[in-house]
Amino acid sequence: MRELIDRAARARGKTRTDFILDAVRSEAEQALLDQALLSVDHEVYRKFVERLDEPPAPNARLQETLRSTPPWAER
């Protein structure tokens, strides 16, 4: 296992210690974020997701953007 960690650390240009500390920090942040998401009221979260799924309201700027040629298609 140590060789695997050392290889991964070298691939990232880090020491073993720095690599492990970064991995542990990342996991700790994710654990806290996961816990925070669980504490959101179910109904509030449902309404939030519902709003995300709604199509955007038509507006002049959106219509202009949809009619314009994307920059990657211009020559």
mmCIF file of the N, C-alpha and C atoms, coordinates in Angstrom:
data_MODEL
# 
_entry.id   MODEL 
# 
loop_
_atom_site.group_PDB 
_atom_site.id 
_atom_site.type_symbol 
_atom_site.label_atom_id 
_atom_site.label_alt_id 
_atom_site.label_comp_id 
_atom_site.label_asym_id 
_atom_site.label_entity_id 
_atom_site.label_seq_id 
_atom_site.pdbx_PDB_ins_code 
_atom_site.Cartn_x 
_atom_site.Cartn_y 
_atom_site.Cartn_z 
_atom_site.occupancy 
_atom_site.B_iso_or_equiv 
_atom_site.pdbx_formal_charge 
_atom_site.auth_seq_id 
_atom_site.auth_comp_id 
_atom_site.auth_asym_id 
_atom_site.auth_atom_id 
_atom_site.pdbx_PDB_model_num 
ATOM 1   N N  . MET A 1 1  ? 0.822   -1.176 0.000   1.00 0.00 ? 1  MET A N  1 
ATOM 2   C CA . MET A 1 1  ? 0.000   0.000  0.000   1.00 0.00 ? 1  MET A CA 1 
ATOM 3   C C  . MET A 1 1  ? 0.880   1.258  0.000   1.00 0.00 ? 1  MET A C  1 
ATOM 4   N N  . ARG A 1 2  ? 1.982   1.224  0.702   1.00 0.00 ? 2  ARG A N  1 
ATOM 5   C CA . ARG A 1 2  ? 2.850   2.393  0.764   1.00 0.00 ? 2  ARG A CA 1 
ATOM 6   C C  . ARG A 1 2  ? 3.387   2.744  -0.615  1.00 0.00 ? 2  ARG A C  1 
ATOM 7   N N  . GLU A 1 3  ? 3.741   1.718  -1.410  1.00 0.00 ? 3  GLU A N  1 
ATOM 8   C CA . GLU A 1 3  ? 4.265   1.980  -2.758  1.00 0.00 ? 3  GLU A CA 1 
ATOM 9   C C  . GLU A 1 3  ? 3.202   2.651  -3.628  1.00 0.00 ? 3  GLU A C  1 
ATOM 10  N N  . LEU A 1 4  ? 1.965   2.213  -3.514  1.00 0.00 ? 4  LEU A N  1 
ATOM 11  C CA . LEU A 1 4  ? 0.870   2.817  -4.271  1.00 0.00 ? 4  LEU A CA 1 
ATOM 12  C C  . LEU A 1 4  ? 0.717   4.297  -3.905  1.00 0.00 ? 4  LEU A C  1 
ATOM 13  N N  . ILE A 1 5  ? 0.733   4.570  -2.607  1.00 0.00 ? 5  ILE A N  1 
ATOM 14  C CA . ILE A 1 5  ? 0.619   5.961  -2.150  1.00 0.00 ? 5  ILE A CA 1 
ATOM 15  C C  . ILE A 1 5  ? 1.809   6.779  -2.626  1.00 0.00 ? 5  ILE A C  1 
ATOM 16  N N  . ASP A 1 6  ? 3.000   6.214  -2.539  1.00 0.00 ? 6  ASP A N  1 
ATOM 17  C CA . ASP A 1 6  ? 4.198   6.930  -3.002  1.00 0.00 ? 6  ASP A CA 1 
ATOM 18  C C  . ASP A 1 6  ? 4.131   7.221  -4.495  1.00 0.00 ? 6  ASP A C  1 
ATOM 19  N N  . ARG A 1 7  ? 3.668   6.255  -5.276  1.00 0.00 ? 7  ARG A N  1 
ATOM 20  C CA . ARG A 1 7  ? 3.552   6.478  -6.728  1.00 0.00 ? 7  ARG A CA 1 
ATOM 21  C C  . ARG A 1 7  ? 2.547   7.579  -7.023  1.00 0.00 ? 7  ARG A C  1 
ATOM 22  N N  . ALA A 1 8  ? 1.419   7.553  -6.337  1.00 0.00 ? 8  ALA A N  1 
ATOM 23  C CA . ALA A 1 8  ? 0.399   8.581  -6.544  1.00 0.00 ? 8  ALA A CA 1 
ATOM 24  C C  . ALA A 1 8  ? 0.921   9.953  -6.122  1.00 0.00 ? 8  ALA A C  1 
ATOM 25  N N  . ALA A 1 9  ? 1.635   10.012 -5.016  1.00 0.00 ? 9  ALA A N  1 
ATOM 26  C CA . ALA A 1 9  ? 2.200   11.277 -4.543  1.00 0.00 ? 9  ALA A CA 1 
ATOM 27  C C  . ALA A 1 9  ? 3.199   11.824 -5.557  1.00 0.00 ? 9  ALA A C  1 
ATOM 28  N N  . ARG A 1 10 ? 4.062   10.971 -6.077  1.00 0.00 ? 10 ARG A N  1 
ATOM 29  C CA . ARG A 1 10 ? 5.030   11.412 -7.101  1.00 0.00 ? 10 ARG A CA 1 
ATOM 30  C C  . ARG A 1 10 ? 4.306   11.912 -8.352  1.00 0.00 ? 10 ARG A C  1 
ATOM 31  N N  . ALA A 1 11 ? 3.223   11.233 -8.727  1.00 0.00 ? 11 ALA A N  1 
ATOM 32  C CA . ALA A 1 11 ? 2.468   11.650 -9.916  1.00 0.00 ? 11 ALA A CA 1 
ATOM 33  C C  . ALA A 1 11 ? 1.884   13.054 -9.733  1.00 0.00 ? 11 ALA A C  1 
ATOM 34  N N  . ARG A 1 12 ? 1.598   13.419 -8.512  1.00 0.00 ? 12 ARG A N  1 
ATOM 35  C CA . ARG A 1 12 ? 1.057   14.753 -8.209  1.00 0.00 ? 12 ARG A CA 1 
ATOM 36  C C  . ARG A 1 12 ? 2.148   15.746 -7.826  1.00 0.00 ? 12 ARG A C  1 
ATOM 37  N N  . GLY A 1 13 ? 3.400   15.270 -7.772  1.00 0.00 ? 13 GLY A N  1 
ATOM 38  C CA . GLY A 1 13 ? 4.504   16.153 -7.400  1.00 0.00 ? 13 GLY A CA 1 
ATOM 39  C C  . GLY A 1 13 ? 4.472   16.534 -5.931  1.00 0.00 ? 13 GLY A C  1 
ATOM 40  N N  . LYS A 1 14 ? 4.032   15.614 -5.092  1.00 0.00 ? 14 LYS A N  1 
ATOM 41  C CA . LYS A 1 14 ? 3.912   15.887 -3.657  1.00 0.00 ? 14 LYS A CA 1 
ATOM 42  C C  . LYS A 1 14 ? 4.685   14.853 -2.858  1.00 0.00 ? 14 LYS A C  1 
ATOM 43  N N  . THR A 1 15 ? 4.960   15.211 -1.610  1.00 0.00 ? 15 THR A N  1 
ATOM 44  C CA . THR A 1 15 ? 5.521   14.229 -0.698  1.00 0.00 ? 15 THR A CA 1 
ATOM 45  C C  . THR A 1 15 ? 4.402   13.298 -0.249  1.00 0.00 ? 15 THR A C  1 
ATOM 46  N N  . ARG A 1 16 ? 4.784   12.165 0.306   1.00 0.00 ? 16 ARG A N  1 
ATOM 47  C CA . ARG A 1 16 ? 3.781   11.226 0.816   1.00 0.00 ? 16 ARG A CA 1 
ATOM 48  C C  . ARG A 1 16 ? 2.911   11.911 1.865   1.00 0.00 ? 16 ARG A C  1 
ATOM 49  N N  . THR A 1 17 ? 3.544   12.643 2.773   1.00 0.00 ? 17 THR A N  1 
ATOM 50  C CA . THR A 1 17 ? 2.807   13.325 3.837   1.00 0.00 ? 17 THR A CA 1 
ATOM 51  C C  . THR A 1 17 ? 1.809   14.329 3.268   1.00 0.00 ? 17 THR A C  1 
ATOM 52  N N  . ASP A 1 18 ? 2.261   15.169 2.335   1.00 0.00 ? 18 ASP A N  1 
ATOM 53  C CA . ASP A 1 18 ? 1.364   16.163 1.741   1.00 0.00 ? 18 ASP A CA 1 
ATOM 54  C C  . ASP A 1 18 ? 0.222   15.499 0.990   1.00 0.00 ? 18 ASP A C  1 
ATOM 55  N N  . PHE A 1 19 ? 0.544   14.415 0.273   1.00 0.00 ? 19 PHE A N  1 
ATOM 56  C CA . PHE A 1 19 ? -0.491  13.699 -0.471  1.00 0.00 ? 19 PHE A CA 1 
ATOM 57  C C  . PHE A 1 19 ? -1.547  13.145 0.479   1.00 0.00 ? 19 PHE A C  1 
ATOM 58  N N  . ILE A 1 20 ? -1.111  12.527 1.559   1.00 0.00 ? 20 ILE A N  1 
ATOM 59  C CA . ILE A 1 20 ? -2.042  11.940 2.525   1.00 0.00 ? 20 ILE A CA 1 
ATOM 60  C C  . ILE A 1 20 ? -2.863  13.029 3.213   1.00 0.00 ? 20 ILE A C  1 
ATOM 61  N N  . LEU A 1 21 ? -2.213  14.117 3.606   1.00 0.00 ? 21 LEU A N  1 
ATOM 62  C CA . LEU A 1 21 ? -2.943  15.199 4.255   1.00 0.00 ? 21 LEU A CA 1 
ATOM 63  C C  . LEU A 1 21 ? -3.992  15.801 3.323   1.00 0.00 ? 21 LEU A C  1 
ATOM 64  N N  . ASP A 1 22 ? -3.649  15.980 2.052   1.00 0.00 ? 22 ASP A N  1 
ATOM 65  C CA . ASP A 1 22 ? -4.622  16.503 1.089   1.00 0.00 ? 22 ASP A CA 1 
ATOM 66  C C  . ASP A 1 22 ? -5.806  15.555 0.920   1.00 0.00 ? 22 ASP A C  1 
ATOM 67  N N  . ALA A 1 23 ? -5.512  14.254 0.858   1.00 0.00 ? 23 ALA A N  1 
ATOM 68  C CA . ALA A 1 23 ? -6.585  13.269 0.692   1.00 0.00 ? 23 ALA A CA 1 
ATOM 69  C C  . ALA A 1 23 ? -7.495  13.247 1.918   1.00 0.00 ? 23 ALA A C  1 
ATOM 70  N N  . VAL A 1 24 ? -6.907  13.310 3.095   1.00 0.00 ? 24 VAL A N  1 
ATOM 71  C CA . VAL A 1 24 ? -7.699  13.286 4.327   1.00 0.00 ? 24 VAL A CA 1 
ATOM 72  C C  . VAL A 1 24 ? -8.532  14.557 4.436   1.00 0.00 ? 24 VAL A C  1 
ATOM 73  N N  . ARG A 1 25 ? -7.953  15.719 4.099   1.00 0.00 ? 25 ARG A N  1 
ATOM 74  C CA . ARG A 1 25 ? -8.689  16.982 4.140   1.00 0.00 ? 25 ARG A CA 1 
ATOM 75  C C  . ARG A 1 25 ? -9.881  16.928 3.199   1.00 0.00 ? 25 ARG A C  1 
ATOM 76  N N  . SER A 1 26 ? -9.644  16.415 1.991   1.00 0.00 ? 26 SER A N  1 
ATOM 77  C CA . SER A 1 26 ? -10.717 16.321 1.005   1.00 0.00 ? 26 SER A CA 1 
ATOM 78  C C  . SER A 1 26 ? -11.850 15.417 1.510   1.00 0.00 ? 26 SER A C  1 
ATOM 79  N N  . GLU A 1 27 ? -11.509 14.291 2.086   1.00 0.00 ? 27 GLU A N  1 
ATOM 80  C CA . GLU A 1 27 ? -12.524 13.379 2.627   1.00 0.00 ? 27 GLU A CA 1 
ATOM 81  C C  . GLU A 1 27 ? -13.274 14.016 3.795   1.00 0.00 ? 27 GLU A C  1 
ATOM 82  N N  . ALA A 1 28 ? -12.553 14.762 4.638   1.00 0.00 ? 28 ALA A N  1 
ATOM 83  C CA . ALA A 1 28 ? -13.198 15.422 5.776   1.00 0.00 ? 28 ALA A CA 1 
ATOM 84  C C  . ALA A 1 28 ? -14.185 16.472 5.287   1.00 0.00 ? 28 ALA A C  1 
ATOM 85  N N  . GLU A 1 29 ? -13.789 17.251 4.289   1.00 0.00 ? 29 GLU A N  1 
ATOM 86  C CA . GLU A 1 29 ? -14.698 18.253 3.725   1.00 0.00 ? 29 GLU A CA 1 
ATOM 87  C C  . GLU A 1 29 ? -15.938 17.595 3.146   1.00 0.00 ? 29 GLU A C  1 
ATOM 88  N N  . GLN A 1 30 ? -15.732 16.504 2.411   1.00 0.00 ? 30 GLN A N  1 
ATOM 89  C CA . GLN A 1 30 ? -16.865 15.810 1.804   1.00 0.00 ? 30 GLN A CA 1 
ATOM 90  C C  . GLN A 1 30 ? -17.796 15.242 2.863   1.00 0.00 ? 30 GLN A C  1 
ATOM 91  N N  . ALA A 1 31 ? -17.240 14.693 3.937   1.00 0.00 ? 31 ALA A N  1 
ATOM 92  C CA . ALA A 1 31 ? -18.066 14.141 5.020   1.00 0.00 ? 31 ALA A CA 1 
ATOM 93  C C  . ALA A 1 31 ? -18.920 15.231 5.647   1.00 0.00 ? 31 ALA A C  1 
ATOM 94  N N  . LEU A 1 32 ? -18.337 16.411 5.850   1.00 0.00 ? 32 LEU A N  1 
ATOM 95  C CA . LEU A 1 32 ? -19.103 17.513 6.437   1.00 0.00 ? 32 LEU A CA 1 
ATOM 96  C C  . LEU A 1 32 ? -20.154 18.042 5.474   1.00 0.00 ? 32 LEU A C  1 
ATOM 97  N N  . LEU A 1 33 ? -19.814 18.103 4.189   1.00 0.00 ? 33 LEU A N  1 
ATOM 98  C CA . LEU A 1 33 ? -20.810 18.539 3.207   1.00 0.00 ? 33 LEU A CA 1 
ATOM 99  C C  . LEU A 1 33 ? -21.965 17.551 3.122   1.00 0.00 ? 33 LEU A C  1 
ATOM 100 N N  . ASP A 1 34 ? -21.649 16.261 3.136   1.00 0.00 ? 34 ASP A N  1 
ATOM 101 C CA . ASP A 1 34 ? -22.700 15.244 3.101   1.00 0.00 ? 34 ASP A CA 1 
ATOM 102 C C  . ASP A 1 34 ? -23.616 15.377 4.311   1.00 0.00 ? 34 ASP A C  1 
ATOM 103 N N  . GLN A 1 35 ? -23.036 15.630 5.459   1.00 0.00 ? 35 GLN A N  1 
ATOM 104 C CA . GLN A 1 35 ? -23.826 15.775 6.679   1.00 0.00 ? 35 GLN A CA 1 
ATOM 105 C C  . GLN A 1 35 ? -24.702 17.022 6.598   1.00 0.00 ? 35 GLN A C  1 
ATOM 106 N N  . ALA A 1 36 ? -24.168 18.094 6.053   1.00 0.00 ? 36 ALA A N  1 
ATOM 107 C CA . ALA A 1 36 ? -24.929 19.343 5.935   1.00 0.00 ? 36 ALA A CA 1 
ATOM 108 C C  . ALA A 1 36 ? -26.122 19.153 5.008   1.00 0.00 ? 36 ALA A C  1 
ATOM 109 N N  . LEU A 1 37 ? -25.934 18.403 3.932   1.00 0.00 ? 37 LEU A N  1 
ATOM 110 C CA . LEU A 1 37 ? -27.033 18.170 3.004   1.00 0.00 ? 37 LEU A CA 1 
ATOM 111 C C  . LEU A 1 37 ? -28.150 17.368 3.657   1.00 0.00 ? 37 LEU A C  1 
ATOM 112 N N  . LEU A 1 38 ? -27.787 16.490 4.560   1.00 0.00 ? 38 LEU A N  1 
ATOM 113 C CA . LEU A 1 38 ? -28.798 15.678 5.222   1.00 0.00 ? 38 LEU A CA 1 
ATOM 114 C C  . LEU A 1 38 ? -29.628 16.489 6.204   1.00 0.00 ? 38 LEU A C  1 
ATOM 115 N N  . SER A 1 39 ? -29.104 17.623 6.639   1.00 0.00 ? 39 SER A N  1 
ATOM 116 C CA . SER A 1 39 ? -29.827 18.405 7.624   1.00 0.00 ? 39 SER A CA 1 
ATOM 117 C C  . SER A 1 39 ? -30.828 19.386 6.996   1.00 0.00 ? 39 SER A C  1 
ATOM 118 N N  . VAL A 1 40 ? -30.899 19.423 5.685   1.00 0.00 ? 40 VAL A N  1 
ATOM 119 C CA . VAL A 1 40 ? -31.838 20.310 5.001   1.00 0.00 ? 40 VAL A CA 1 
ATOM 120 C C  . VAL A 1 40 ? -33.233 19.690 5.057   1.00 0.00 ? 40 VAL A C  1 
ATOM 121 N N  . ASP A 1 41 ? -34.207 20.515 5.354   1.00 0.00 ? 41 ASP A N  1 
ATOM 122 C CA . ASP A 1 41 ? -35.593 20.069 5.407   1.00 0.00 ? 41 ASP A CA 1 
ATOM 123 C C  . ASP A 1 41 ? -35.991 19.464 4.063   1.00 0.00 ? 41 ASP A C  1 
ATOM 124 N N  . HIS A 1 42 ? -36.648 18.330 4.106   1.00 0.00 ? 42 HIS A N  1 
ATOM 125 C CA . HIS A 1 42 ? -37.017 17.602 2.883   1.00 0.00 ? 42 HIS A CA 1 
ATOM 126 C C  . HIS A 1 42 ? -37.868 18.458 1.942   1.00 0.00 ? 42 HIS A C  1 
ATOM 127 N N  . GLU A 1 43 ? -38.832 19.162 2.482   1.00 0.00 ? 43 GLU A N  1 
ATOM 128 C CA . GLU A 1 43 ? -39.724 19.974 1.643   1.00 0.00 ? 43 GLU A CA 1 
ATOM 129 C C  . GLU A 1 43 ? -38.973 21.136 1.002   1.00 0.00 ? 43 GLU A C  1 
ATOM 130 N N  . VAL A 1 44 ? -38.077 21.758 1.748   1.00 0.00 ? 44 VAL A N  1 
ATOM 131 C CA . VAL A 1 44 ? -37.271 22.864 1.208   1.00 0.00 ? 44 VAL A CA 1 
ATOM 132 C C  . VAL A 1 44 ? -36.395 22.345 0.063   1.00 0.00 ? 44 VAL A C  1 
ATOM 133 N N  . TYR A 1 45 ? -35.772 21.186 0.276   1.00 0.00 ? 45 TYR A N  1 
ATOM 134 C CA . TYR A 1 45 ? -34.918 20.599 -0.757  1.00 0.00 ? 45 TYR A CA 1 
ATOM 135 C C  . TYR A 1 45 ? -35.738 20.234 -1.996  1.00 0.00 ? 45 TYR A C  1 
ATOM 136 N N  . ARG A 1 46 ? -36.928 19.683 -1.808  1.00 0.00 ? 46 ARG A N  1 
ATOM 137 C CA . ARG A 1 46 ? -37.780 19.308 -2.934  1.00 0.00 ? 46 ARG A CA 1 
ATOM 138 C C  . ARG A 1 46 ? -38.135 20.539 -3.774  1.00 0.00 ? 46 ARG A C  1 
ATOM 139 N N  . LYS A 1 47 ? -38.487 21.630 -3.104  1.00 0.00 ? 47 LYS A N  1 
ATOM 140 C CA . LYS A 1 47 ? -38.816 22.865 -3.822  1.00 0.00 ? 47 LYS A CA 1 
ATOM 141 C C  . LYS A 1 47 ? -37.606 23.421 -4.560  1.00 0.00 ? 47 LYS A C  1 
ATOM 142 N N  . PHE A 1 48 ? -36.434 23.302 -3.944  1.00 0.00 ? 48 PHE A N  1 
ATOM 143 C CA . PHE A 1 48 ? -35.196 23.752 -4.578  1.00 0.00 ? 48 PHE A CA 1 
ATOM 144 C C  . PHE A 1 48 ? -34.931 22.977 -5.868  1.00 0.00 ? 48 PHE A C  1 
ATOM 145 N N  . VAL A 1 49 ? -35.037 21.670 -5.802  1.00 0.00 ? 49 VAL A N  1 
ATOM 146 C CA . VAL A 1 49 ? -34.815 20.829 -6.982  1.00 0.00 ? 49 VAL A CA 1 
ATOM 147 C C  . VAL A 1 49 ? -35.871 21.114 -8.045  1.00 0.00 ? 49 VAL A C  1 
ATOM 148 N N  . GLU A 1 50 ? -37.097 21.325 -7.625  1.00 0.00 ? 50 GLU A N  1 
ATOM 149 C CA . GLU A 1 50 ? -38.182 21.671 -8.552  1.00 0.00 ? 50 GLU A CA 1 
ATOM 150 C C  . GLU A 1 50 ? -37.837 22.945 -9.329  1.00 0.00 ? 50 GLU A C  1 
ATOM 151 N N  . ARG A 1 51 ? -37.342 23.948 -8.625  1.00 0.00 ? 51 ARG A N  1 
ATOM 152 C CA . ARG A 1 51 ? -36.970 25.218 -9.266  1.00 0.00 ? 51 ARG A CA 1 
ATOM 153 C C  . ARG A 1 51 ? -35.818 25.017 -10.254 1.00 0.00 ? 51 ARG A C  1 
ATOM 154 N N  . LEU A 1 52 ? -34.859 24.160 -9.901  1.00 0.00 ? 52 LEU A N  1 
ATOM 155 C CA . LEU A 1 52 ? -33.745 23.894 -10.805 1.00 0.00 ? 52 LEU A CA 1 
ATOM 156 C C  . LEU A 1 52 ? -34.216 23.243 -12.105 1.00 0.00 ? 52 LEU A C  1 
ATOM 157 N N  . ASP A 1 53 ? -35.247 22.432 -12.002 1.00 0.00 ? 53 ASP A N  1 
ATOM 158 C CA . ASP A 1 53 ? -35.759 21.724 -13.171 1.00 0.00 ? 53 ASP A CA 1 
ATOM 159 C C  . ASP A 1 53 ? -36.638 22.588 -14.067 1.00 0.00 ? 53 ASP A C  1 
ATOM 160 N N  . GLU A 1 54 ? -37.075 23.732 -13.581 1.00 0.00 ? 54 GLU A N  1 
ATOM 161 C CA . GLU A 1 54 ? -37.928 24.611 -14.390 1.00 0.00 ? 54 GLU A CA 1 
ATOM 162 C C  . GLU A 1 54 ? -37.123 25.220 -15.531 1.00 0.00 ? 54 GLU A C  1 
ATOM 163 N N  . PRO A 1 55 ? -37.736 25.334 -16.707 1.00 0.00 ? 55 PRO A N  1 
ATOM 164 C CA . PRO A 1 55 ? -37.026 26.012 -17.800 1.00 0.00 ? 55 PRO A CA 1 
ATOM 165 C C  . PRO A 1 55 ? -36.895 27.500 -17.478 1.00 0.00 ? 55 PRO A C  1 
ATOM 166 N N  . PRO A 1 56 ? -35.866 28.138 -18.005 1.00 0.00 ? 56 PRO A N  1 
ATOM 167 C CA . PRO A 1 56 ? -35.706 29.565 -17.735 1.00 0.00 ? 56 PRO A CA 1 
ATOM 168 C C  . PRO A 1 56 ? -36.850 30.353 -18.358 1.00 0.00 ? 56 PRO A C  1 
ATOM 169 N N  . ALA A 1 57 ? -37.224 31.433 -17.703 1.00 0.00 ? 57 ALA A N  1 
ATOM 170 C CA . ALA A 1 57 ? -38.264 32.309 -18.233 1.00 0.00 ? 57 ALA A CA 1 
ATOM 171 C C  . ALA A 1 57 ? -37.729 33.021 -19.468 1.00 0.00 ? 57 ALA A C  1 
ATOM 172 N N  . PRO A 1 58 ? -38.516 33.089 -20.534 1.00 0.00 ? 58 PRO A N  1 
ATOM 173 C CA . PRO A 1 58 ? -38.043 33.772 -21.738 1.00 0.00 ? 58 PRO A CA 1 
ATOM 174 C C  . PRO A 1 58 ? -37.731 35.234 -21.440 1.00 0.00 ? 58 PRO A C  1 
ATOM 175 N N  . ASN A 1 59 ? -36.679 35.722 -22.035 1.00 0.00 ? 59 ASN A N  1 
ATOM 176 C CA . ASN A 1 59 ? -36.342 37.132 -21.914 1.00 0.00 ? 59 ASN A CA 1 
ATOM 177 C C  . ASN A 1 59 ? -35.544 37.536 -23.151 1.00 0.00 ? 59 ASN A C  1 
ATOM 178 N N  . ALA A 1 60 ? -35.441 38.806 -23.386 1.00 0.00 ? 60 ALA A N  1 
ATOM 179 C CA . ALA A 1 60 ? -34.803 39.306 -24.611 1.00 0.00 ? 60 ALA A CA 1 
ATOM 180 C C  . ALA A 1 60 ? -33.358 38.851 -24.736 1.00 0.00 ? 60 ALA A C  1 
ATOM 181 N N  . ARG A 1 61 ? -32.632 38.921 -23.640 1.00 0.00 ? 61 ARG A N  1 
ATOM 182 C CA . ARG A 1 61 ? -31.212 38.539 -23.708 1.00 0.00 ? 61 ARG A CA 1 
ATOM 183 C C  . ARG A 1 61 ? -31.056 37.050 -24.037 1.00 0.00 ? 61 ARG A C  1 
ATOM 184 N N  . LEU A 1 62 ? -31.893 36.214 -23.422 1.00 0.00 ? 62 LEU A N  1 
ATOM 185 C CA . LEU A 1 62 ? -31.848 34.787 -23.706 1.00 0.00 ? 62 LEU A CA 1 
ATOM 186 C C  . LEU A 1 62 ? -32.194 34.522 -25.166 1.00 0.00 ? 62 LEU A C  1 
ATOM 187 N N  . GLN A 1 63 ? -33.238 35.161 -25.672 1.00 0.00 ? 63 GLN A N  1 
ATOM 188 C CA . GLN A 1 63 ? -33.635 34.973 -27.067 1.00 0.00 ? 63 GLN A CA 1 
ATOM 189 C C  . GLN A 1 63 ? -32.505 35.387 -28.018 1.00 0.00 ? 63 GLN A C  1 
ATOM 190 N N  . GLU A 1 64 ? -31.842 36.498 -27.720 1.00 0.00 ? 64 GLU A N  1 
ATOM 191 C CA . GLU A 1 64 ? -30.732 36.962 -28.556 1.00 0.00 ? 64 GLU A CA 1 
ATOM 192 C C  . GLU A 1 64 ? -29.577 35.958 -28.534 1.00 0.00 ? 64 GLU A C  1 
ATOM 193 N N  . THR A 1 65 ? -29.297 35.437 -27.367 1.00 0.00 ? 65 THR A N  1 
ATOM 194 C CA . THR A 1 65 ? -28.224 34.441 -27.236 1.00 0.00 ? 65 THR A CA 1 
ATOM 195 C C  . THR A 1 65 ? -28.550 33.190 -28.044 1.00 0.00 ? 65 THR A C  1 
ATOM 196 N N  . LEU A 1 66 ? -29.784 32.736 -27.986 1.00 0.00 ? 66 LEU A N  1 
ATOM 197 C CA . LEU A 1 66 ? -30.175 31.533 -28.714 1.00 0.00 ? 66 LEU A CA 1 
ATOM 198 C C  . LEU A 1 66 ? -30.129 31.731 -30.233 1.00 0.00 ? 66 LEU A C  1 
ATOM 199 N N  . ARG A 1 67 ? -30.340 32.956 -30.698 1.00 0.00 ? 67 ARG A N  1 
ATOM 200 C CA . ARG A 1 67 ? -30.301 33.232 -32.137 1.00 0.00 ? 67 ARG A CA 1 
ATOM 201 C C  . ARG A 1 67 ? -28.876 33.487 -32.647 1.00 0.00 ? 67 ARG A C  1 
ATOM 202 N N  . SER A 1 68 ? -27.951 33.776 -31.760 1.00 0.00 ? 68 SER A N  1 
ATOM 203 C CA . SER A 1 68 ? -26.596 34.152 -32.207 1.00 0.00 ? 68 SER A CA 1 
ATOM 204 C C  . SER A 1 68 ? -25.770 32.910 -32.552 1.00 0.00 ? 68 SER A C  1 
ATOM 205 N N  . THR A 1 69 ? -24.761 33.130 -33.380 1.00 0.00 ? 69 THR A N  1 
ATOM 206 C CA . THR A 1 69 ? -23.831 32.063 -33.737 1.00 0.00 ? 69 THR A CA 1 
ATOM 207 C C  . THR A 1 69 ? -22.818 31.899 -32.611 1.00 0.00 ? 69 THR A C  1 
ATOM 208 N N  . PRO A 1 70 ? -22.615 30.683 -32.130 1.00 0.00 ? 70 PRO A N  1 
ATOM 209 C CA . PRO A 1 70 ? -21.650 30.505 -31.042 1.00 0.00 ? 70 PRO A CA 1 
ATOM 210 C C  . PRO A 1 70 ? -20.236 30.836 -31.507 1.00 0.00 ? 70 PRO A C  1 
ATOM 211 N N  . PRO A 1 71 ? -19.409 31.362 -30.623 1.00 0.00 ? 71 PRO A N  1 
ATOM 212 C CA . PRO A 1 71 ? -18.059 31.774 -30.994 1.00 0.00 ? 71 PRO A CA 1 
ATOM 213 C C  . PRO A 1 71 ? -17.232 30.658 -31.621 1.00 0.00 ? 71 PRO A C  1 
ATOM 214 N N  . TRP A 1 72 ? -17.456 29.408 -31.202 1.00 0.00 ? 72 TRP A N  1 
ATOM 215 C CA . TRP A 1 72 ? -16.662 28.302 -31.755 1.00 0.00 ? 72 TRP A CA 1 
ATOM 216 C C  . TRP A 1 72 ? -17.088 27.934 -33.174 1.00 0.00 ? 72 TRP A C  1 
ATOM 217 N N  . ALA A 1 73 ? -18.238 28.443 -33.616 1.00 0.00 ? 73 ALA A N  1 
ATOM 218 C CA . ALA A 1 73 ? -18.708 28.135 -34.963 1.00 0.00 ? 73 ALA A CA 1 
ATOM 219 C C  . ALA A 1 73 ? -18.330 29.240 -35.955 1.00 0.00 ? 73 ALA A C  1 
ATOM 220 N N  . GLU A 1 74 ? -17.839 30.373 -35.458 1.00 0.00 ? 74 GLU A N  1 
ATOM 221 C CA . GLU A 1 74 ? -17.463 31.479 -36.343 1.00 0.00 ? 74 GLU A CA 1 
ATOM 222 C C  . GLU A 1 74 ? -16.135 31.160 -37.009 1.00 0.00 ? 74 GLU A C  1 
ATOM 223 N N  . ARG A 1 75 ? -15.980 31.687 -38.214 1.00 0.00 ? 75 ARG A N  1 
ATOM 224 C CA . ARG A 1 75 ? -14.709 31.468 -38.932 1.00 0.00 ? 75 ARG A CA 1 
ATOM 225 C C  . ARG A 1 75 ? -14.068 32.750 -39.271 1.00 0.00 ? 75 ARG A C  1 
# 
